[in-house]
């Protein structure tokens, strides 16, 4: 696991997963949904910071770079999670019963 993925996990630690008391499938689905929402908010924040800098607003360059790097790390993490889930599904599909 890359170091970047660990940073993304730290970011998610601040947003606890809501437990509904239902099946594990529903809870997993809710966790994935919350992760996607968190990723979307990071991407929007990076986009807004970049647009503010490009339009000439008084935005520190280092804050824009930090926002962009956080978004990149979380996007990389989300892609790796997707890849691992897909690999797991394909492995299960290859199993003979």
N, C-alpha and C positions, 0 to 999 in steps of 0.2 A: 504494500500500500504506500502510495506516495505521501510525502509530508504535506502537500497541499490538501489532501483529503482530510487529514487530521485537523487542519485549520477550519475546514468547512464543518466538521463535526462540532468543534468548539462553538461555532456560530449558531448551530442548531440547538446546542445545549440550553441556550437562554429561552427557547420557545418550547415548553413542555408539550408533549403529545397528549391530546385530549383522549381520555379513556371513556368509552361509551358503555362498557359492560357487556358488549355484544361479542360476536365471534372473533377469533383471531384474524380472519380474512378481512372483516370490516375494519378492525383496528389497524391492520397493515395498510389497507387502502386509505384510511384517514391519515396515517403517517406519511405515506407517499404524497397525498394531496397537500398536506401542510408543507412538506419539503419543496414541492413545486411552487407553492405560493410564496415561500420564503425566497426561492431562487428568482422568481419573477420580480419581487420587490427590490432585490439587489440589482438586477439588470436594469430596472427602471431608474434606480438611484444613480447608477453609473451613467446612464444615458442622459439624465437630467443634468448631472454635473458636467458632462462633456459639452452639452448644448449651451450651458451657461458660460463655460469658458470660451467656446467658439463665438458666442455672441458678444463677447467683450465685457461681461460682468466681472466684478471684483471677486473672483473665486481663486483661492490659493491652488496652484498647480499640484502641489503634493496631495491635497485632499482629493482632487480629481483622479490622480494616479492611484491612490489608495482605494477609492471606490471602484475603479476599473479592475484593479488586481483582485479585490474581493469578489467581484462578479465573475472574473475569469476562473478563480479557484473553485467557486461554488458550481459553476457550469461544468468544469472538468470533473468535479466530484459526482455531479448528477449523471454525466455521461458514463462514468465508470460504474456507478450503481446500475444503470440501465444495461450496460454490457454484461455485468455479472448476473443480473436477473435473466437476461436472455440466454446466457451460457447455461445457467441452471435449468431453465425450461427446456432447452435443447437436449441437455443430458437426461432429463426425465423422459423426454419423448423417445429417446433412443433405448431406454430400458426395456427389456423384454419381461413380460409378466408371466 
